[in-house]
């Protein structure tokens, strides 16, 4: 296996944690992490298509739309095993306790370089992502409202 430098791209609203991480990266002179801040939908689609792996280490997530989007772009996903993420990601990605550094690094390396695993994740990700759609959500929400208005 030939490993080369891996660039890390962070996208999102530059909140307190984002800015804190950016300051630490700059202070340590790390040159392969890029902070893009907010991006347009078109730019985000480009980033999903250009990426090798989507990493979502969130310790709390209400729904987990970004990993689902990544799976829809045929991108292998490595995610935290917290909150709603196991239900959203299912077998479509790798779930890991992101506070266990050694396990996280091992899963990250495998997701980057094991081509058989990457293909398995792409296939399972497409299947998992297909379970979610705005139409299904709207129908289920309407059904829930209809049941509760008796």
HELIX and SHEET records of a PDB file:
HELIX    1   1 UNK A   16  UNK A   27  1                                  12    
HELIX    2   2 UNK A   41  UNK A   50  1                                  10    
HELIX    3   3 UNK A   65  UNK A   72  1                                   8    
HELIX    4   4 UNK A   85  UNK A   89  1                                   5    
HELIX    5   5 UNK A   90  UNK A   92  5                                   3    
HELIX    6   6 UNK A  101  UNK A  113  1                                  13    
HELIX    7   7 UNK A  115  UNK A  129  1                                  15    
HELIX    8   8 UNK A  134  UNK A  148  1                                  15    
SHEET    1   A 2 UNK A   8  UNK A  11  0                                        
SHEET    2   A 2 UNK A  33  UNK A  37  1                                        
SHEET    1   B 3 UNK A  54  UNK A  56  0                                        
SHEET    2   B 3 UNK A  77  UNK A  80  1                                        
SHEET    3   B 3 UNK A  94  UNK A  96  1                                        
END                                                                             
